[in-house]
Amino acid sequence: MLISQGPDDFSGEDDEFLNEMGLVVAFRTNADARAVRRIFGPGANLAMLEKGQAWVKVGAEPAPRRVIAWR
């Protein structure tokens, strides 16, 4: 398990371990857009998420998706 307060923490070339993670979840943040695109692809915008929403990337799925974690 790896926990961080922002995707910016994984913006370097040395962070290739992200490819090995089976589940990545990110809630609303104003993180650097380049880091978000690197992890979730061009369609993900963490700054625009509503309360309780998150972007989820599951290793076996071809694309990340936005989910409602709570209401």
mmJSON file of the N, C-alpha and C atoms, coordinates in Angstrom:
{"data_MODEL":{"atom_site":{
"group_PDB":["ATOM","ATOM","ATOM","ATOM","ATOM","ATOM","ATOM","ATOM","ATOM","ATOM","ATOM","ATOM","ATOM","ATOM","ATOM","ATOM","ATOM","ATOM","ATOM","ATOM","ATOM","ATOM","ATOM","ATOM","ATOM","ATOM","ATOM","ATOM","ATOM","ATOM","ATOM","ATOM","ATOM","ATOM","ATOM","ATOM","ATOM","ATOM","ATOM","ATOM","ATOM","ATOM","ATOM","ATOM","ATOM","ATOM","ATOM","ATOM","ATOM","ATOM","ATOM","ATOM","ATOM","ATOM","ATOM","ATOM","ATOM","ATOM","ATOM","ATOM","ATOM","ATOM","ATOM","ATOM","ATOM","ATOM","ATOM","ATOM","ATOM","ATOM","ATOM","ATOM","ATOM","ATOM","ATOM","ATOM","ATOM","ATOM","ATOM","ATOM","ATOM","ATOM","ATOM","ATOM","ATOM","ATOM","ATOM","ATOM","ATOM","ATOM","ATOM","ATOM","ATOM","ATOM","ATOM","ATOM","ATOM","ATOM","ATOM","ATOM","ATOM","ATOM","ATOM","ATOM","ATOM","ATOM","ATOM","ATOM","ATOM","ATOM","ATOM","ATOM","ATOM","ATOM","ATOM","ATOM","ATOM","ATOM","ATOM","ATOM","ATOM","ATOM","ATOM","ATOM","ATOM","ATOM","ATOM","ATOM","ATOM","ATOM","ATOM","ATOM","ATOM","ATOM","ATOM","ATOM","ATOM","ATOM","ATOM","ATOM","ATOM","ATOM","ATOM","ATOM","ATOM","ATOM","ATOM","ATOM","ATOM","ATOM","ATOM","ATOM","ATOM","ATOM","ATOM","ATOM","ATOM","ATOM","ATOM","ATOM","ATOM","ATOM","ATOM","ATOM","ATOM","ATOM","ATOM","ATOM","ATOM","ATOM","ATOM","ATOM","ATOM","ATOM","ATOM","ATOM","ATOM","ATOM","ATOM","ATOM","ATOM","ATOM","ATOM","ATOM","ATOM","ATOM","ATOM","ATOM","ATOM","ATOM","ATOM","ATOM","ATOM","ATOM","ATOM","ATOM","ATOM","ATOM","ATOM","ATOM","ATOM","ATOM","ATOM","ATOM","ATOM","ATOM","ATOM","ATOM","ATOM","ATOM","ATOM","ATOM","ATOM"],
"id":[1,2,3,4,5,6,7,8,9,10,11,12,13,14,15,16,17,18,19,20,21,22,23,24,25,26,27,28,29,30,31,32,33,34,35,36,37,38,39,40,41,42,43,44,45,46,47,48,49,50,51,52,53,54,55,56,57,58,59,60,61,62,63,64,65,66,67,68,69,70,71,72,73,74,75,76,77,78,79,80,81,82,83,84,85,86,87,88,89,90,91,92,93,94,95,96,97,98,99,100,101,102,103,104,105,106,107,108,109,110,111,112,113,114,115,116,117,118,119,120,121,122,123,124,125,126,127,128,129,130,131,132,133,134,135,136,137,138,139,140,141,142,143,144,145,146,147,148,149,150,151,152,153,154,155,156,157,158,159,160,161,162,163,164,165,166,167,168,169,170,171,172,173,174,175,176,177,178,179,180,181,182,183,184,185,186,187,188,189,190,191,192,193,194,195,196,197,198,199,200,201,202,203,204,205,206,207,208,209,210,211,212,213],
"type_symbol":["N","C","C","N","C","C","N","C","C","N","C","C","N","C","C","N","C","C","N","C","C","N","C","C","N","C","C","N","C","C","N","C","C","N","C","C","N","C","C","N","C","C","N","C","C","N","C","C","N","C","C","N","C","C","N","C","C","N","C","C","N","C","C","N","C","C","N","C","C","N","C","C","N","C","C","N","C","C","N","C","C","N","C","C","N","C","C","N","C","C","N","C","C","N","C","C","N","C","C","N","C","C","N","C","C","N","C","C","N","C","C","N","C","C","N","C","C","N","C","C","N","C","C","N","C","C","N","C","C","N","C","C","N","C","C","N","C","C","N","C","C","N","C","C","N","C","C","N","C","C","N","C","C","N","C","C","N","C","C","N","C","C","N","C","C","N","C","C","N","C","C","N","C","C","N","C","C","N","C","C","N","C","C","N","C","C","N","C","C","N","C","C","N","C","C","N","C","C","N","C","C","N","C","C","N","C","C","N","C","C","N","C","C"],
"label_atom_id":["N","CA","C","N","CA","C","N","CA","C","N","CA","C","N","CA","C","N","CA","C","N","CA","C","N","CA","C","N","CA","C","N","CA","C","N","CA","C","N","CA","C","N","CA","C","N","CA","C","N","CA","C","N","CA","C","N","CA","C","N","CA","C","N","CA","C","N","CA","C","N","CA","C","N","CA","C","N","CA","C","N","CA","C","N","CA","C","N","CA","C","N","CA","C","N","CA","C","N","CA","C","N","CA","C","N","CA","C","N","CA","C","N","CA","C","N","CA","C","N","CA","C","N","CA","C","N","CA","C","N","CA","C","N","CA","C","N","CA","C","N","CA","C","N","CA","C","N","CA","C","N","CA","C","N","CA","C","N","CA","C","N","CA","C","N","CA","C","N","CA","C","N","CA","C","N","CA","C","N","CA","C","N","CA","C","N","CA","C","N","CA","C","N","CA","C","N","CA","C","N","CA","C","N","CA","C","N","CA","C","N","CA","C","N","CA","C","N","CA","C","N","CA","C","N","CA","C","N","CA","C","N","CA","C","N","CA","C","N","CA","C","N","CA","C","N","CA","C"],
"label_alt_id":[null,null,null,null,null,null,null,null,null,null,null,null,null,null,null,null,null,null,null,null,null,null,null,null,null,null,null,null,null,null,null,null,null,null,null,null,null,null,null,null,null,null,null,null,null,null,null,null,null,null,null,null,null,null,null,null,null,null,null,null,null,null,null,null,null,null,null,null,null,null,null,null,null,null,null,null,null,null,null,null,null,null,null,null,null,null,null,null,null,null,null,null,null,null,null,null,null,null,null,null,null,null,null,null,null,null,null,null,null,null,null,null,null,null,null,null,null,null,null,null,null,null,null,null,null,null,null,null,null,null,null,null,null,null,null,null,null,null,null,null,null,null,null,null,null,null,null,null,null,null,null,null,null,null,null,null,null,null,null,null,null,null,null,null,null,null,null,null,null,null,null,null,null,null,null,null,null,null,null,null,null,null,null,null,null,null,null,null,null,null,null,null,null,null,null,null,null,null,null,null,null,null,null,null,null,null,null,null,null,null,null,null,null],
"label_comp_id":["MET","MET","MET","LEU","LEU","LEU","ILE","ILE","ILE","SER","SER","SER","GLN","GLN","GLN","GLY","GLY","GLY","PRO","PRO","PRO","ASP","ASP","ASP","ASP","ASP","ASP","PHE","PHE","PHE","SER","SER","SER","GLY","GLY","GLY","GLU","GLU","GLU","ASP","ASP","ASP","ASP","ASP","ASP","GLU","GLU","GLU","PHE","PHE","PHE","LEU","LEU","LEU","ASN","ASN","ASN","GLU","GLU","GLU","MET","MET","MET","GLY","GLY","GLY","LEU","LEU","LEU","VAL","VAL","VAL","VAL","VAL","VAL","ALA","ALA","ALA","PHE","PHE","PHE","ARG","ARG","ARG","THR","THR","THR","ASN","ASN","ASN","ALA","ALA","ALA","ASP","ASP","ASP","ALA","ALA","ALA","ARG","ARG","ARG","ALA","ALA","ALA","VAL","VAL","VAL","ARG","ARG","ARG","ARG","ARG","ARG","ILE","ILE","ILE","PHE","PHE","PHE","GLY","GLY","GLY","PRO","PRO","PRO","GLY","GLY","GLY","ALA","ALA","ALA","ASN","ASN","ASN","LEU","LEU","LEU","ALA","ALA","ALA","MET","MET","MET","LEU","LEU","LEU","GLU","GLU","GLU","LYS","LYS","LYS","GLY","GLY","GLY","GLN","GLN","GLN","ALA","ALA","ALA","TRP","TRP","TRP","VAL","VAL","VAL","LYS","LYS","LYS","VAL","VAL","VAL","GLY","GLY","GLY","ALA","ALA","ALA","GLU","GLU","GLU","PRO","PRO","PRO","ALA","ALA","ALA","PRO","PRO","PRO","ARG","ARG","ARG","ARG","ARG","ARG","VAL","VAL","VAL","ILE","ILE","ILE","ALA","ALA","ALA","TRP","TRP","TRP","ARG","ARG","ARG"],
"label_asym_id":["A","A","A","A","A","A","A","A","A","A","A","A","A","A","A","A","A","A","A","A","A","A","A","A","A","A","A","A","A","A","A","A","A","A","A","A","A","A","A","A","A","A","A","A","A","A","A","A","A","A","A","A","A","A","A","A","A","A","A","A","A","A","A","A","A","A","A","A","A","A","A","A","A","A","A","A","A","A","A","A","A","A","A","A","A","A","A","A","A","A","A","A","A","A","A","A","A","A","A","A","A","A","A","A","A","A","A","A","A","A","A","A","A","A","A","A","A","A","A","A","A","A","A","A","A","A","A","A","A","A","A","A","A","A","A","A","A","A","A","A","A","A","A","A","A","A","A","A","A","A","A","A","A","A","A","A","A","A","A","A","A","A","A","A","A","A","A","A","A","A","A","A","A","A","A","A","A","A","A","A","A","A","A","A","A","A","A","A","A","A","A","A","A","A","A","A","A","A","A","A","A","A","A","A","A","A","A","A","A","A","A","A","A"],
"label_entity_id":["1","1","1","1","1","1","1","1","1","1","1","1","1","1","1","1","1","1","1","1","1","1","1","1","1","1","1","1","1","1","1","1","1","1","1","1","1","1","1","1","1","1","1","1","1","1","1","1","1","1","1","1","1","1","1","1","1","1","1","1","1","1","1","1","1","1","1","1","1","1","1","1","1","1","1","1","1","1","1","1","1","1","1","1","1","1","1","1","1","1","1","1","1","1","1","1","1","1","1","1","1","1","1","1","1","1","1","1","1","1","1","1","1","1","1","1","1","1","1","1","1","1","1","1","1","1","1","1","1","1","1","1","1","1","1","1","1","1","1","1","1","1","1","1","1","1","1","1","1","1","1","1","1","1","1","1","1","1","1","1","1","1","1","1","1","1","1","1","1","1","1","1","1","1","1","1","1","1","1","1","1","1","1","1","1","1","1","1","1","1","1","1","1","1","1","1","1","1","1","1","1","1","1","1","1","1","1","1","1","1","1","1","1"],
"label_seq_id":[1,1,1,2,2,2,3,3,3,4,4,4,5,5,5,6,6,6,7,7,7,8,8,8,9,9,9,10,10,10,11,11,11,12,12,12,13,13,13,14,14,14,15,15,15,16,16,16,17,17,17,18,18,18,19,19,19,20,20,20,21,21,21,22,22,22,23,23,23,24,24,24,25,25,25,26,26,26,27,27,27,28,28,28,29,29,29,30,30,30,31,31,31,32,32,32,33,33,33,34,34,34,35,35,35,36,36,36,37,37,37,38,38,38,39,39,39,40,40,40,41,41,41,42,42,42,43,43,43,44,44,44,45,45,45,46,46,46,47,47,47,48,48,48,49,49,49,50,50,50,51,51,51,52,52,52,53,53,53,54,54,54,55,55,55,56,56,56,57,57,57,58,58,58,59,59,59,60,60,60,61,61,61,62,62,62,63,63,63,64,64,64,65,65,65,66,66,66,67,67,67,68,68,68,69,69,69,70,70,70,71,71,71],
"pdbx_PDB_ins_code":[null,null,null,null,null,null,null,null,null,null,null,null,null,null,null,null,null,null,null,null,null,null,null,null,null,null,null,null,null,null,null,null,null,null,null,null,null,null,null,null,null,null,null,null,null,null,null,null,null,null,null,null,null,null,null,null,null,null,null,null,null,null,null,null,null,null,null,null,null,null,null,null,null,null,null,null,null,null,null,null,null,null,null,null,null,null,null,null,null,null,null,null,null,null,null,null,null,null,null,null,null,null,null,null,null,null,null,null,null,null,null,null,null,null,null,null,null,null,null,null,null,null,null,null,null,null,null,null,null,null,null,null,null,null,null,null,null,null,null,null,null,null,null,null,null,null,null,null,null,null,null,null,null,null,null,null,null,null,null,null,null,null,null,null,null,null,null,null,null,null,null,null,null,null,null,null,null,null,null,null,null,null,null,null,null,null,null,null,null,null,null,null,null,null,null,null,null,null,null,null,null,null,null,null,null,null,null,null,null,null,null,null,null],
"Cartn_x":[0.848,0.0,0.894,0.526,1.244,0.216,0.401,-0.541,0.199,-0.418,0.173,-0.932,-0.576,-1.566,-1.703,-0.86,-0.99,-0.246,-0.811,-0.153,1.183,1.411,2.68,3.852,3.585,4.644,5.222,4.499,4.911,5.162,5.79,5.959,7.295,8.177,9.502,9.641,10.681,10.977,11.262,11.731,12.067,10.829,9.653,8.421,7.703,8.425,7.818,7.078,7.185,6.452,4.951,4.486,3.053,2.445,3.221,2.729,2.417,3.0,2.811,1.648,1.069,-0.009,-1.324,-2.014,-3.268,-4.452,-4.366,-5.479,-4.933,-5.355,-4.983,-6.272,-6.426,-7.614,-7.159,-7.811,-7.47,-8.738,-8.815,-9.931,-9.544,-10.44,-10.228,-8.956,-8.195,-6.97,-6.601,-5.771,-5.289,-3.869,-3.604,-2.28,-1.895,-0.613,-0.075,-0.737,-1.295,-2.026,-1.144,0.151,1.051,1.132,1.189,1.244,-0.056,-1.182,-2.481,-2.579,-2.179,-2.213,-1.296,-0.155,0.791,0.196,-0.589,-1.164,-2.497,-3.396,-4.751,-5.062,-4.186,-4.448,-5.027,-5.217,-5.597,-7.004,-7.912,-9.294,-9.555,-8.626,-8.849,-8.511,-9.417,-9.193,-9.603,-8.638,-8.936,-9.512,-9.167,-9.649,-11.15,-11.723,-13.14,-14.044,-13.488,-14.31,-15.187,-16.373,-17.284,-16.939,-17.465,-17.255,-17.727,-16.869,-17.196,-16.853,-16.437,-16.061,-14.56,-14.164,-12.747,-12.502,-11.271,-10.822,-10.191,-10.536,-10.038,-9.411,-8.23,-7.545,-7.284,-7.902,-7.727,-6.794,-5.77,-4.726,-5.205,-6.238,-6.696,-7.609,-8.115,-9.03,-8.252,-8.765,-8.021,-7.976,-8.946,-8.997,-9.481,-9.046,-9.55,-11.003,-11.682,-13.066,-13.34,-14.322,-14.737,-15.834,-15.727,-16.696,-17.182,-18.315,-18.84,-18.475,-17.616,-17.171,-18.14,-18.772,-19.795,-20.66,-21.817,-22.761,-22.986],
"Cartn_y":[-1.167,0.0,1.231,2.204,3.462,4.577,5.486,6.579,7.895,8.845,10.163,11.206,12.433,13.509,14.132,13.762,14.352,13.582,13.556,12.884,13.516,14.756,15.433,14.655,13.881,13.096,12.037,11.725,10.673,11.224,12.361,13.017,12.716,11.979,11.741,10.44,10.35,9.134,7.949,8.226,7.148,6.479,6.991,6.495,5.491,4.684,3.727,2.601,2.532,1.521,1.706,2.848,3.072,2.054,1.577,0.566,-0.744,-0.959,-2.205,-2.147,-0.98,-0.824,-1.324,-2.176,-2.743,-1.82,-0.865,0.048,1.41,2.43,3.811,4.596,5.33,6.139,7.55,8.551,9.949,10.778,11.549,12.455,13.864,14.814,16.182,16.785,17.425,18.106,19.104,20.042,20.999,20.63,19.371,18.854,19.287,19.262,19.575,18.678,19.28,18.53,17.517,17.783,16.829,15.521,15.619,14.409,13.623,14.319,13.652,12.934,13.602,12.971,11.756,11.844,10.721,9.481,9.69,8.573,8.107,9.056,8.703,8.94,9.615,9.908,11.3,11.714,13.093,13.489,12.554,12.903,13.198,12.886,13.05,14.463,15.051,16.38,16.3,16.208,16.055,17.324,18.476,19.738,19.925,19.243,19.408,18.371,17.472,16.456,17.087,16.548,16.962,16.219,16.666,16.004,14.555,13.618,12.204,11.494,12.216,11.592,11.334,10.346,10.017,9.434,9.56,8.839,7.544,6.439,5.122,4.46,3.909,3.158,1.761,0.773,-0.62,-1.26,-1.925,-2.46,-3.234,-4.051,-4.892,-4.158,-2.999,-2.258,-1.353,-1.153,-0.369,1.132,1.651,3.099,3.386,4.505,4.898,5.353,5.419,5.88,6.736,7.589,8.43,7.692,7.642,6.919,7.807,7.443,8.105,7.236,7.74,6.99,7.124,8.274,8.511,9.675,9.787,10.892,11.684],
"Cartn_z":[0.0,0.0,0.0,-0.786,-0.858,-0.763,0.162,0.361,0.242,-0.453,-0.624,-0.639,-0.343,-0.381,-1.754,-2.707,-4.032,-5.098,-6.319,-7.438,-7.801,-7.406,-7.69,-7.097,-6.059,-5.418,-6.352,-7.433,-8.354,-9.748,-9.837,-11.133,-11.802,-11.172,-11.727,-12.468,-13.261,-14.013,-13.086,-11.893,-10.954,-10.37,-10.69,-10.086,-10.981,-11.72,-12.633,-11.917,-10.601,-9.846,-9.98,-10.454,-10.636,-11.594,-12.555,-13.486,-12.791,-11.646,-10.906,-9.922,-9.727,-8.746,-9.336,-8.608,-9.076,-8.921,-8.006,-7.759,-7.375,-8.104,-7.789,-7.652,-6.545,-6.28,-5.949,-6.559,-6.282,-6.148,-5.08,-4.849,-5.291,-5.123,-5.591,-4.998,-5.876,-5.476,-6.561,-6.234,-7.234,-7.666,-7.763,-8.126,-9.533,-9.803,-11.116,-12.166,-13.196,-14.227,-14.941,-15.068,-15.733,-14.955,-13.628,-12.796,-12.905,-12.934,-13.053,-14.396,-15.487,-16.817,-16.87,-16.232,-16.239,-15.576,-14.546,-13.8,-14.4,-14.726,-15.141,-16.609,-17.337,-18.743,-18.926,-20.186,-20.483,-20.059,-19.863,-19.526,-18.063,-17.196,-15.75,-15.301,-14.548,-13.971,-12.508,-11.622,-10.201,-9.591,-10.131,-9.578,-9.789,-10.768,-11.088,-10.425,-9.645,-8.986,-7.908,-7.761,-6.69,-5.407,-4.301,-3.017,-3.109,-2.704,-2.721,-4.017,-5.048,-6.307,-6.339,-7.129,-7.268,-8.649,-9.104,-10.281,-9.805,-10.452,-10.067,-11.29,-11.078,-12.133,-11.586,-12.222,-11.832,-12.861,-12.384,-13.249,-14.46,-14.33,-15.428,-16.411,-16.04,-16.905,-17.85,-19.068,-20.058,-19.778,-19.046,-18.805,-17.386,-16.82,-15.497,-15.614,-14.491,-14.498,-13.272,-13.405,-12.286,-11.53,-10.216,-9.397,-8.267,-7.715,-6.519,-5.332,-4.46,-3.299,-2.131,-2.024,-1.002,-1.438,-0.79,-1.063,0.187],
"occupancy":[1.0,1.0,1.0,1.0,1.0,1.0,1.0,1.0,1.0,1.0,1.0,1.0,1.0,1.0,1.0,1.0,1.0,1.0,1.0,1.0,1.0,1.0,1.0,1.0,1.0,1.0,1.0,1.0,1.0,1.0,1.0,1.0,1.0,1.0,1.0,1.0,1.0,1.0,1.0,1.0,1.0,1.0,1.0,1.0,1.0,1.0,1.0,1.0,1.0,1.0,1.0,1.0,1.0,1.0,1.0,1.0,1.0,1.0,1.0,1.0,1.0,1.0,1.0,1.0,1.0,1.0,1.0,1.0,1.0,1.0,1.0,1.0,1.0,1.0,1.0,1.0,1.0,1.0,1.0,1.0,1.0,1.0,1.0,1.0,1.0,1.0,1.0,1.0,1.0,1.0,1.0,1.0,1.0,1.0,1.0,1.0,1.0,1.0,1.0,1.0,1.0,1.0,1.0,1.0,1.0,1.0,1.0,1.0,1.0,1.0,1.0,1.0,1.0,1.0,1.0,1.0,1.0,1.0,1.0,1.0,1.0,1.0,1.0,1.0,1.0,1.0,1.0,1.0,1.0,1.0,1.0,1.0,1.0,1.0,1.0,1.0,1.0,1.0,1.0,1.0,1.0,1.0,1.0,1.0,1.0,1.0,1.0,1.0,1.0,1.0,1.0,1.0,1.0,1.0,1.0,1.0,1.0,1.0,1.0,1.0,1.0,1.0,1.0,1.0,1.0,1.0,1.0,1.0,1.0,1.0,1.0,1.0,1.0,1.0,1.0,1.0,1.0,1.0,1.0,1.0,1.0,1.0,1.0,1.0,1.0,1.0,1.0,1.0,1.0,1.0,1.0,1.0,1.0,1.0,1.0,1.0,1.0,1.0,1.0,1.0,1.0,1.0,1.0,1.0,1.0,1.0,1.0,1.0,1.0,1.0,1.0,1.0,1.0],
"B_iso_or_equiv":[0.0,0.0,0.0,0.0,0.0,0.0,0.0,0.0,0.0,0.0,0.0,0.0,0.0,0.0,0.0,0.0,0.0,0.0,0.0,0.0,0.0,0.0,0.0,0.0,0.0,0.0,0.0,0.0,0.0,0.0,0.0,0.0,0.0,0.0,0.0,0.0,0.0,0.0,0.0,0.0,0.0,0.0,0.0,0.0,0.0,0.0,0.0,0.0,0.0,0.0,0.0,0.0,0.0,0.0,0.0,0.0,0.0,0.0,0.0,0.0,0.0,0.0,0.0,0.0,0.0,0.0,0.0,0.0,0.0,0.0,0.0,0.0,0.0,0.0,0.0,0.0,0.0,0.0,0.0,0.0,0.0,0.0,0.0,0.0,0.0,0.0,0.0,0.0,0.0,0.0,0.0,0.0,0.0,0.0,0.0,0.0,0.0,0.0,0.0,0.0,0.0,0.0,0.0,0.0,0.0,0.0,0.0,0.0,0.0,0.0,0.0,0.0,0.0,0.0,0.0,0.0,0.0,0.0,0.0,0.0,0.0,0.0,0.0,0.0,0.0,0.0,0.0,0.0,0.0,0.0,0.0,0.0,0.0,0.0,0.0,0.0,0.0,0.0,0.0,0.0,0.0,0.0,0.0,0.0,0.0,0.0,0.0,0.0,0.0,0.0,0.0,0.0,0.0,0.0,0.0,0.0,0.0,0.0,0.0,0.0,0.0,0.0,0.0,0.0,0.0,0.0,0.0,0.0,0.0,0.0,0.0,0.0,0.0,0.0,0.0,0.0,0.0,0.0,0.0,0.0,0.0,0.0,0.0,0.0,0.0,0.0,0.0,0.0,0.0,0.0,0.0,0.0,0.0,0.0,0.0,0.0,0.0,0.0,0.0,0.0,0.0,0.0,0.0,0.0,0.0,0.0,0.0,0.0,0.0,0.0,0.0,0.0,0.0],
"pdbx_formal_charge":[null,null,null,null,null,null,null,null,null,null,null,null,null,null,null,null,null,null,null,null,null,null,null,null,null,null,null,null,null,null,null,null,null,null,null,null,null,null,null,null,null,null,null,null,null,null,null,null,null,null,null,null,null,null,null,null,null,null,null,null,null,null,null,null,null,null,null,null,null,null,null,null,null,null,null,null,null,null,null,null,null,null,null,null,null,null,null,null,null,null,null,null,null,null,null,null,null,null,null,null,null,null,null,null,null,null,null,null,null,null,null,null,null,null,null,null,null,null,null,null,null,null,null,null,null,null,null,null,null,null,null,null,null,null,null,null,null,null,null,null,null,null,null,null,null,null,null,null,null,null,null,null,null,null,null,null,null,null,null,null,null,null,null,null,null,null,null,null,null,null,null,null,null,null,null,null,null,null,null,null,null,null,null,null,null,null,null,null,null,null,null,null,null,null,null,null,null,null,null,null,null,null,null,null,null,null,null,null,null,null,null,null,null],
"auth_seq_id":[1,1,1,2,2,2,3,3,3,4,4,4,5,5,5,6,6,6,7,7,7,8,8,8,9,9,9,10,10,10,11,11,11,12,12,12,13,13,13,14,14,14,15,15,15,16,16,16,17,17,17,18,18,18,19,19,19,20,20,20,21,21,21,22,22,22,23,23,23,24,24,24,25,25,25,26,26,26,27,27,27,28,28,28,29,29,29,30,30,30,31,31,31,32,32,32,33,33,33,34,34,34,35,35,35,36,36,36,37,37,37,38,38,38,39,39,39,40,40,40,41,41,41,42,42,42,43,43,43,44,44,44,45,45,45,46,46,46,47,47,47,48,48,48,49,49,49,50,50,50,51,51,51,52,52,52,53,53,53,54,54,54,55,55,55,56,56,56,57,57,57,58,58,58,59,59,59,60,60,60,61,61,61,62,62,62,63,63,63,64,64,64,65,65,65,66,66,66,67,67,67,68,68,68,69,69,69,70,70,70,71,71,71],
"auth_comp_id":["MET","MET","MET","LEU","LEU","LEU","ILE","ILE","ILE","SER","SER","SER","GLN","GLN","GLN","GLY","GLY","GLY","PRO","PRO","PRO","ASP","ASP","ASP","ASP","ASP","ASP","PHE","PHE","PHE","SER","SER","SER","GLY","GLY","GLY","GLU","GLU","GLU","ASP","ASP","ASP","ASP","ASP","ASP","GLU","GLU","GLU","PHE","PHE","PHE","LEU","LEU","LEU","ASN","ASN","ASN","GLU","GLU","GLU","MET","MET","MET","GLY","GLY","GLY","LEU","LEU","LEU","VAL","VAL","VAL","VAL","VAL","VAL","ALA","ALA","ALA","PHE","PHE","PHE","ARG","ARG","ARG","THR","THR","THR","ASN","ASN","ASN","ALA","ALA","ALA","ASP","ASP","ASP","ALA","ALA","ALA","ARG","ARG","ARG","ALA","ALA","ALA","VAL","VAL","VAL","ARG","ARG","ARG","ARG","ARG","ARG","ILE","ILE","ILE","PHE","PHE","PHE","GLY","GLY","GLY","PRO","PRO","PRO","GLY","GLY","GLY","ALA","ALA","ALA","ASN","ASN","ASN","LEU","LEU","LEU","ALA","ALA","ALA","MET","MET","MET","LEU","LEU","LEU","GLU","GLU","GLU","LYS","LYS","LYS","GLY","GLY","GLY","GLN","GLN","GLN","ALA","ALA","ALA","TRP","TRP","TRP","VAL","VAL","VAL","LYS","LYS","LYS","VAL","VAL","VAL","GLY","GLY","GLY","ALA","ALA","ALA","GLU","GLU","GLU","PRO","PRO","PRO","ALA","ALA","ALA","PRO","PRO","PRO","ARG","ARG","ARG","ARG","ARG","ARG","VAL","VAL","VAL","ILE","ILE","ILE","ALA","ALA","ALA","TRP","TRP","TRP","ARG","ARG","ARG"],
"auth_asym_id":["A","A","A","A","A","A","A","A","A","A","A","A","A","A","A","A","A","A","A","A","A","A","A","A","A","A","A","A","A","A","A","A","A","A","A","A","A","A","A","A","A","A","A","A","A","A","A","A","A","A","A","A","A","A","A","A","A","A","A","A","A","A","A","A","A","A","A","A","A","A","A","A","A","A","A","A","A","A","A","A","A","A","A","A","A","A","A","A","A","A","A","A","A","A","A","A","A","A","A","A","A","A","A","A","A","A","A","A","A","A","A","A","A","A","A","A","A","A","A","A","A","A","A","A","A","A","A","A","A","A","A","A","A","A","A","A","A","A","A","A","A","A","A","A","A","A","A","A","A","A","A","A","A","A","A","A","A","A","A","A","A","A","A","A","A","A","A","A","A","A","A","A","A","A","A","A","A","A","A","A","A","A","A","A","A","A","A","A","A","A","A","A","A","A","A","A","A","A","A","A","A","A","A","A","A","A","A","A","A","A","A","A","A"],
"auth_atom_id":["N","CA","C","N","CA","C","N","CA","C","N","CA","C","N","CA","C","N","CA","C","N","CA","C","N","CA","C","N","CA","C","N","CA","C","N","CA","C","N","CA","C","N","CA","C","N","CA","C","N","CA","C","N","CA","C","N","CA","C","N","CA","C","N","CA","C","N","CA","C","N","CA","C","N","CA","C","N","CA","C","N","CA","C","N","CA","C","N","CA","C","N","CA","C","N","CA","C","N","CA","C","N","CA","C","N","CA","C","N","CA","C","N","CA","C","N","CA","C","N","CA","C","N","CA","C","N","CA","C","N","CA","C","N","CA","C","N","CA","C","N","CA","C","N","CA","C","N","CA","C","N","CA","C","N","CA","C","N","CA","C","N","CA","C","N","CA","C","N","CA","C","N","CA","C","N","CA","C","N","CA","C","N","CA","C","N","CA","C","N","CA","C","N","CA","C","N","CA","C","N","CA","C","N","CA","C","N","CA","C","N","CA","C","N","CA","C","N","CA","C","N","CA","C","N","CA","C","N","CA","C","N","CA","C","N","CA","C","N","CA","C","N","CA","C","N","CA","C"],
"pdbx_PDB_model_num":[1,1,1,1,1,1,1,1,1,1,1,1,1,1,1,1,1,1,1,1,1,1,1,1,1,1,1,1,1,1,1,1,1,1,1,1,1,1,1,1,1,1,1,1,1,1,1,1,1,1,1,1,1,1,1,1,1,1,1,1,1,1,1,1,1,1,1,1,1,1,1,1,1,1,1,1,1,1,1,1,1,1,1,1,1,1,1,1,1,1,1,1,1,1,1,1,1,1,1,1,1,1,1,1,1,1,1,1,1,1,1,1,1,1,1,1,1,1,1,1,1,1,1,1,1,1,1,1,1,1,1,1,1,1,1,1,1,1,1,1,1,1,1,1,1,1,1,1,1,1,1,1,1,1,1,1,1,1,1,1,1,1,1,1,1,1,1,1,1,1,1,1,1,1,1,1,1,1,1,1,1,1,1,1,1,1,1,1,1,1,1,1,1,1,1,1,1,1,1,1,1,1,1,1,1,1,1,1,1,1,1,1,1]
}}}
